[in-house]
Amino acid sequence: MPKRILEGVVVSDKGDKTVVVKVERTLLHPVLKKTVRLSKKYHAHDETNALKEGDVARIVECAPKSKLKRWEVLSPSSAS
């Protein structure tokens, strides 16, 4: 099964080698037929501490690295 890749904005880079990425998605409400924006925050492993708050990040699923971290940042070379 392929690993999921998500794109979002870094909302926190306070942890060492950790960033919090906010991923937004849109869906159609089943009853109201209105577009609704949903967001979720993911803790991701950033080995080089390269990302700062406000940066756009691509994250990929990985094996658990800690209690909260189940994602890691794609390196800039593999992101293109």
C-alpha positions as a Markdown table, in Angstrom:
| # | Residue | x | y | z |
|---|---|---|---|---|
| 1 | Met | 0.0 | 0.0 | 0.0 |
| 2 | Pro | 1.5 | 3.4 | -0.9 |
| 3 | Lys | 2.3 | 5.9 | 1.7 |
| 4 | Arg | 0.1 | 9.0 | 1.9 |
| 5 | Ile | 1.6 | 12.4 | 1.2 |
| 6 | Leu | 0.0 | 15.5 | 2.6 |
| 7 | Glu | 0.8 | 19.2 | 2.1 |
| 8 | Gly | 0.2 | 21.9 | 4.7 |
| 9 | Val | 1.6 | 24.9 | 6.6 |
| 10 | Val | 4.0 | 24.7 | 9.5 |
| 11 | Val | 2.3 | 26.2 | 12.6 |
| 12 | Ser | 4.9 | 25.3 | 15.1 |
| 13 | Asp | 8.7 | 24.5 | 15.0 |
| 14 | Lys | 9.4 | 24.7 | 18.8 |
| 15 | Gly | 10.3 | 21.1 | 19.3 |
| 16 | Asp | 13.7 | 19.7 | 18.4 |
| 17 | Lys | 13.5 | 17.9 | 15.1 |
| 18 | Thr | 9.7 | 18.2 | 15.2 |
| 19 | Val | 7.3 | 20.4 | 13.3 |
| 20 | Val | 3.5 | 20.7 | 13.6 |
| 21 | Val | 1.9 | 20.9 | 10.2 |
| 22 | Lys | -1.7 | 22.0 | 9.7 |
| 23 | Val | -3.4 | 20.3 | 6.7 |
| 24 | Glu | -6.6 | 21.7 | 5.3 |
| 25 | Arg | -9.1 | 19.9 | 3.1 |
| 26 | Thr | -12.4 | 20.8 | 1.6 |
| 27 | Leu | -15.5 | 18.6 | 1.3 |
| 28 | Leu | -19.2 | 19.0 | 0.4 |
| 29 | His | -21.6 | 18.9 | 3.3 |
| 30 | Pro | -23.9 | 16.0 | 2.8 |
| 31 | Val | -27.1 | 17.8 | 3.8 |
| 32 | Leu | -26.4 | 21.5 | 3.2 |
| 33 | Lys | -24.5 | 20.9 | -0.1 |
| 34 | Lys | -22.1 | 23.6 | 1.0 |
| 35 | Thr | -18.3 | 23.5 | 0.8 |
| 36 | Val | -16.8 | 23.0 | 4.3 |
| 37 | Arg | -13.1 | 23.5 | 5.2 |
| 38 | Leu | -11.7 | 21.0 | 7.7 |
| 39 | Ser | -8.2 | 21.1 | 9.2 |
| 40 | Lys | -6.0 | 18.8 | 11.2 |
| 41 | Lys | -2.6 | 19.1 | 12.8 |
| 42 | Tyr | 0.1 | 16.5 | 12.4 |
| 43 | His | 3.4 | 16.2 | 14.3 |
| 44 | Ala | 6.2 | 15.4 | 11.8 |
| 45 | His | 9.8 | 14.5 | 12.1 |
| 46 | Asp | 12.2 | 17.2 | 10.6 |
| 47 | Glu | 15.7 | 15.7 | 10.9 |
| 48 | Thr | 17.5 | 18.9 | 9.8 |
| 49 | Asn | 15.3 | 21.4 | 11.6 |
| 50 | Ala | 15.1 | 23.2 | 8.2 |
| 51 | Leu | 11.4 | 24.2 | 8.3 |
| 52 | Lys | 10.2 | 27.4 | 10.1 |
| 53 | Glu | 6.8 | 28.6 | 11.0 |
| 54 | Gly | 4.8 | 29.6 | 8.0 |
| 55 | Asp | 6.6 | 27.4 | 5.5 |
| 56 | Val | 4.7 | 25.0 | 3.3 |
| 57 | Ala | 5.7 | 21.4 | 4.1 |
| 58 | Arg | 5.1 | 18.0 | 2.4 |
| 59 | Ile | 4.8 | 15.1 | 4.9 |
| 60 | Val | 4.7 | 11.4 | 4.3 |
| 61 | Glu | 3.6 | 8.5 | 6.5 |
| 62 | Cys | 6.2 | 6.5 | 8.4 |
| 63 | Ala | 6.7 | 4.1 | 11.2 |
| 64 | Pro | 6.1 | 5.6 | 14.7 |
| 65 | Lys | 9.0 | 7.7 | 15.8 |
| 66 | Ser | 7.6 | 8.9 | 19.2 |
| 67 | Lys | 4.2 | 9.1 | 21.0 |
| 68 | Leu | 2.8 | 11.7 | 18.6 |
| 69 | Lys | 5.0 | 11.5 | 15.5 |
| 70 | Arg | 3.8 | 9.2 | 12.7 |
| 71 | Trp | 4.9 | 11.4 | 9.8 |
| 72 | Glu | 8.1 | 12.8 | 8.5 |
| 73 | Val | 9.0 | 15.7 | 6.3 |
| 74 | Leu | 9.9 | 15.0 | 2.7 |
| 75 | Ser | 13.3 | 16.3 | 1.9 |
| 76 | Pro | 13.3 | 19.2 | -0.5 |
| 77 | Ser | 15.1 | 17.2 | -3.2 |
| 78 | Ser | 12.4 | 14.5 | -3.2 |
| 79 | Ala | 9.5 | 17.0 | -2.9 |
| 80 | Ser | 9.8 | 18.1 | -6.6 |
